[in-house]
Amino acid sequence: MLEWIGLPAVWKLYRPNKHRLRCKSRHGSRGFTLVESLTALAILAIALTALFQSYSSGLGAVRIIDNYTSAGILAESIMAKAMASPGEPRPGHGRTGKFTWRITTQPTGKAPQSNAKVKPFRLYTIAVQVSWSRNRTIELNTVRLARKK
């Protein structure tokens, strides 16, 4: 059935059951050209490359944060043991997993001579240093009052 659509000399074939849109190029072919397909593929490759690089950077940052957290927990644990030990704190070193740790102690100052009750005690500085790969280090420092030997 032919239907008039309002423009002079333009007729359209009316088919009520066909509602599909069809794209035709000048040459009558359907679909995408090779240039369009390659352009879309290049854009997709660039986007996926950027996505994978950001994912990789995120994983590297998580690994670094995990190492710093583990080193901090280890340093706090070693510091707690040093603070809980009776008498003068002792220096030491060791290795726990991939972490190498070292405790250094040194007297901070002389006890005041005027008070006899304070005389047998001394103030010590305790430093715990934990290091691991690529020259990464974390250090905790504190002071402790301990009886002189």
URVEN-V528298 format. One record per residue. N is the residue number from 1. RES is the residue in one small letter. PHI is phi in whole degrees, 0 to 359 (none if undefined). BURIAL is I if it has 24 or more other C-alpha atoms within 12 Angstrom, else O. Layout:
n:N res:RES phi:PHI burial:BURIAL
n:N res:RES phi:PHI burial:BURIAL
This chain:
n:1 res:m phi:none burial:O
n:2 res:l phi:264 burial:O
n:3 res:e phi:225 burial:O
n:4 res:w phi:273 burial:O
n:5 res:i phi:251 burial:O
n:6 res:g phi:106 burial:O
n:7 res:l phi:262 burial:O
n:8 res:p phi:296 burial:O
n:9 res:a phi:62 burial:O
n:10 res:v phi:243 burial:O
n:11 res:w phi:239 burial:O
n:12 res:k phi:234 burial:O
n:13 res:l phi:278 burial:O
n:14 res:y phi:266 burial:O
n:15 res:r phi:234 burial:O
n:16 res:p phi:293 burial:O
n:17 res:n phi:270 burial:O
n:18 res:k phi:253 burial:O
n:19 res:h phi:245 burial:O
n:20 res:r phi:278 burial:O
n:21 res:l phi:266 burial:O
n:22 res:r phi:239 burial:O
n:23 res:c phi:258 burial:O
n:24 res:k phi:235 burial:O
n:25 res:s phi:276 burial:O
n:26 res:r phi:298 burial:O
n:27 res:h phi:268 burial:O
n:28 res:g phi:87 burial:O
n:29 res:s phi:269 burial:O
n:30 res:r phi:247 burial:O
n:31 res:g phi:99 burial:O
n:32 res:f phi:263 burial:O
n:33 res:t phi:278 burial:O
n:34 res:l phi:296 burial:O
n:35 res:v phi:296 burial:O
n:36 res:e phi:296 burial:O
n:37 res:s phi:295 burial:O
n:38 res:l phi:294 burial:O
n:39 res:t phi:296 burial:O
n:40 res:a phi:297 burial:O
n:41 res:l phi:295 burial:O
n:42 res:a phi:295 burial:O
n:43 res:i phi:296 burial:O
n:44 res:l phi:297 burial:O
n:45 res:a phi:296 burial:O
n:46 res:i phi:295 burial:O
n:47 res:a phi:295 burial:O
n:48 res:l phi:293 burial:O
n:49 res:t phi:298 burial:O
n:50 res:a phi:297 burial:O
n:51 res:l phi:296 burial:O
n:52 res:f phi:293 burial:O
n:53 res:q phi:294 burial:O
n:54 res:s phi:292 burial:O
n:55 res:y phi:296 burial:O
n:56 res:s phi:295 burial:O
n:57 res:s phi:297 burial:O
n:58 res:g phi:297 burial:O
n:59 res:l phi:295 burial:O
n:60 res:g phi:295 burial:O
n:61 res:a phi:294 burial:O
n:62 res:v phi:296 burial:O
n:63 res:r phi:296 burial:O
n:64 res:i phi:295 burial:O
n:65 res:i phi:297 burial:O
n:66 res:d phi:297 burial:O
n:67 res:n phi:295 burial:I
n:68 res:y phi:296 burial:O
n:69 res:t phi:295 burial:O
n:70 res:s phi:297 burial:O
n:71 res:a phi:295 burial:I
n:72 res:g phi:295 burial:I
n:73 res:i phi:296 burial:O
n:74 res:l phi:297 burial:I
n:75 res:a phi:297 burial:I
n:76 res:e phi:295 burial:I
n:77 res:s phi:295 burial:O
n:78 res:i phi:295 burial:I
n:79 res:m phi:295 burial:I
n:80 res:a phi:297 burial:O
n:81 res:k phi:296 burial:O
n:82 res:a phi:293 burial:I
n:83 res:m phi:287 burial:I
n:84 res:a phi:275 burial:O
n:85 res:s phi:287 burial:O
n:86 res:p phi:284 burial:O
n:87 res:g phi:79 burial:O
n:88 res:e phi:292 burial:I
n:89 res:p phi:291 burial:I
n:90 res:r phi:251 burial:I
n:91 res:p phi:287 burial:I
n:92 res:g phi:188 burial:O
n:93 res:h phi:207 burial:O
n:94 res:g phi:181 burial:O
n:95 res:r phi:225 burial:O
n:96 res:t phi:230 burial:O
n:97 res:g phi:63 burial:O
n:98 res:k phi:269 burial:O
n:99 res:f phi:258 burial:I
n:100 res:t phi:248 burial:I
n:101 res:w phi:234 burial:I
n:102 res:r phi:211 burial:I
n:103 res:i phi:251 burial:I
n:104 res:t phi:239 burial:I
n:105 res:t phi:229 burial:I
n:106 res:q phi:204 burial:O
n:107 res:p phi:296 burial:I
n:108 res:t phi:277 burial:O
n:109 res:g phi:194 burial:O
n:110 res:k phi:276 burial:O
n:111 res:a phi:288 burial:O
n:112 res:p phi:298 burial:O
n:113 res:q phi:278 burial:O
n:114 res:s phi:285 burial:O
n:115 res:n phi:254 burial:O
n:116 res:a phi:289 burial:O
n:117 res:k phi:288 burial:O
n:118 res:v phi:272 burial:O
n:119 res:k phi:306 burial:O
n:120 res:p phi:284 burial:O
n:121 res:f phi:252 burial:I
n:122 res:r phi:219 burial:I
n:123 res:l phi:268 burial:I
n:124 res:y phi:242 burial:I
n:125 res:t phi:262 burial:I
n:126 res:i phi:244 burial:I
n:127 res:a phi:237 burial:I
n:128 res:v phi:244 burial:I
n:129 res:q phi:240 burial:I
n:130 res:v phi:243 burial:I
n:131 res:s phi:230 burial:I
n:132 res:w phi:209 burial:I
n:133 res:s phi:309 burial:O
n:134 res:r phi:60 burial:O
n:135 res:n phi:57 burial:O
n:136 res:r phi:267 burial:O
n:137 res:t phi:218 burial:I
n:138 res:i phi:230 burial:I
n:139 res:e phi:225 burial:I
n:140 res:l phi:243 burial:I
n:141 res:n phi:232 burial:I
n:142 res:t phi:206 burial:I
n:143 res:v phi:236 burial:I
n:144 res:r phi:214 burial:I
n:145 res:l phi:267 burial:I
n:146 res:a phi:222 burial:I
n:147 res:r phi:285 burial:O
n:148 res:k phi:287 burial:O
n:149 res:k phi:272 burial:O
